[in-house]
Amino acid sequence: MTRFCTRFAPSPTGFLHFGHVVSACHARDLAGDAGKFLIRIEDIDPQRCLPRFETALLEDLDWLGVKSDAPIVRQSAELPFYHSILDRLRNENLVYPCTCSRTQVQAHAKGTAPDGSAVYGGSCRGKSFEPDRPHVWRLDMAEALKRLGGGPSWREFSGRTIVNRAAEFGDVVLGRRDNGVSYHLCVTCDDARQGVTHVTRGADLFEATSVHRVLQELLGFPQPLYSHHALALDASGQKLSKRDGAESLRALRENGHTAAGLMARAREVLQSRMIIPADRCADR
């Protein structure tokens, strides 16, 4: 029987807040005593990921009592591996270069993807390419789905089978301009390479799973189970986020909150299960 393996994968772009406590608690609790729990540092953004934030998040996790069962992996150390996977997709004619700016993508978008991002209009697909021009690499989603015979579903830990919506994302970026790789590519490769059997993450990443399942099938990676959890919200009902100035875990600690108390609060949030729309369930 395959041993449970979960992971918590923060990005060192700021200080951890209570929303991170919820995610870390979810992954740690699901692994339990018999499973394996991993901490992974997702630091592929060279502009926003800073050493001081990594130091702080590791200190915060240690204070919470959340410890990895294996040496911590940093994505920045795995770039050659990600690039080899992107080369493989290039050789299989599944990605193409795109020189469009963000402004151009927004101006010619074909609508909005399930995760709220702009759907690329496809103006660079099939065009000749000048290697010296700044560019990203996009997945040819239509070709990918054609080879797979459609979008692969996935299974939630609750037992539900979820309908894939990858076609609605269009040609997502797999290779960025700054470091040559994207979140979608890296997280899919990491989970497979580290043997993660149960992907735990917030409801805000539910839709992105459609894209990740396509990559898993194209690359021959194992299919994990998924457990998307309810989010910690602020007073206005919005998701807690670094960008919106959510109170940091360090500030909470300084204001007298205990690690045990915060973990207990996190488990209260997790008792509210994410509600999956009926039209997304293949087994409804």
C-alpha positions, -999 to 999 in steps of 0.1 A, spaced: 0 0 0 13 34 -9 22 55 21 4 88 25 26 118 15 14 154 17 32 187 14 30 224 25 47 246 -1 49 283 9 65 310 -12 90 334 6 74 366 -8 64 379 26 56 368 62 33 339 68 -3 347 81 -31 327 95 -42 314 61 -8 296 59 -15 281 93 -47 266 79 -29 251 49 0 238 69 -24 223 95 -45 206 67 -15 189 51 1 179 84 -31 165 99 -39 146 67 -5 129 67 -11 119 103 14 98 123 17 71 97 21 94 66 49 115 54 47 153 55 70 175 34 78 212 34 88 227 0 99 263 -6 84 276 -39 110 303 -47 111 305 -84 102 342 -85 136 359 -82 122 394 -77 97 387 -49 113 357 -31 137 370 -5 161 351 19 148 370 49 113 359 42 124 323 39 143 325 72 112 340 88 88 314 75 110 285 87 111 301 121 73 305 121 68 269 111 92 257 138 73 278 164 40 261 152 56 227 156 52 220 119 83 201 108 92 183 75 97 146 75 125 149 49 150 176 39 134 207 26 134 211 -12 138 246 -28 125 251 -63 153 274 -71 177 245 -68 157 224 -92 157 247 -123 177 224 -145 151 196 -140 122 219 -148 140 231 -180 146 195 -190 108 188 -188 101 219 -208 126 207 -234 107 175 -236 75 192 -242 92 214 -269 105 183 -286 70 168 -286 56 200 -302 33 207 -273 46 242 -265 53 272 -286 70 306 -281 50 337 -274 64 373 -277 31 390 -266 34 415 -238 9 414 -209 -8 444 -223 -13 426 -256 -25 395 -239 -51 415 -220 -62 435 -251 -68 404 -272 -79 379 -245 -106 354 -255 -124 358 -221 -115 348 -186 -103 314 -174 -119 296 -145 -91 309 -122 -98 345 -132 -68 349 -155 -70 362 -191 -74 335 -218 -46 340 -244 -59 348 -278 -33 326 -296 -18 352 -319 17 336 -317 6 301 -323 21 287 -355 41 319 -362 78 320 -371 100 329 -341 131 350 -335 150 334 -306 166 367 -295 132 383 -288 119 381 -252 93 353 -250 75 328 -229 66 292 -237 29 284 -239 12 250 -238 -8 243 -269 -38 232 -249 -59 221 -279 -32 198 -291 -26 185 -256 -62 177 -251 -64 161 -285 -36 137 -277 -52 129 -244 -86 124 -258 -100 152 -236 -94 167 -202 -86 142 -175 -108 143 -144 -94 140 -109 -105 126 -76 -110 146 -44 -101 130 -11 -138 131 -3 -144 106 -31 -159 129 -57 -147 128 -93 -142 163 -107 -148 174 -143 -118 189 -160 -120 225 -174 -85 228 -189 -99 238 -223 -113 270 -207 -78 281 -197 -64 283 -232 -27 282 -238 -12 287 -203 24 298 -198 48 270 -188 80 289 -194 83 325 -180 107 352 -192 126 357 -160 136 322 -150 122 301 -178 96 281 -158 61 287 -144 41 277 -113 20 252 -133 51 233 -145 71 234 -113 44 223 -89 33 194 -111 69 182 -115 76 186 -78 46 166 -66 55 138 -89 92 138 -81 86 139 -43 60 112 -44 32 133 -31 1 111 -30 -24 136 -16 -22 172 -28 -36 195 -2 -42 232 -9 -68 260 -6 -100 263 -26 -85 292 -45 -63 267 -64 -92 243 -72 -95 253 -108 -57 252 -115 -59 214 -109 -74 210 -143 -42 223 -159 -20 202 -136 -39 170 -145 -32 177 -182 5 180 -175 5 149 -153 -10 128 -181 12 143 -208 43 136 -188 33 102 -175 32 113 -139 12 94 -112 -23 109 -104 -25 120 -68 -57 125 -48 -66 161 -41 -80 178 -10 -90 214 -14 -98 231 19 -119 260 29 -101 294 32 -94 316 61 -112 349 55 -109 384 67 -137 406 83 -150 415 48 -152 379 37 -121 380 15 -93 355 14 -64 364 37 -34 374 16 1 389 19 -8 414 -8 -37 428 11 -18 431 43 -31 402 63 -17 402 99 15 382 100 20 351 121 48 370 138 25 398 148 -1 373 161 26 357 182 37 391 196 1 399 204 -1 369 227 -15 341 204 -1 307 211 9 280 185 -16 256 200 -44 282 199 -37 291 162 -36 254 152 -69 248 170 -85 278 151 -71 264 119 -89 231 125 -121 250 131 -118 266 96 -110 232 81 -143 218 95 -161 239 69 -156 219 38 -152 234 4 -185 232 -15 -179 218 -50 -205 229 -75 -228 201 -87 -219 207 -124 -182 200 -116 -189 165 -102 -188 137 -128 -205 114 -103 -234 137 -93 
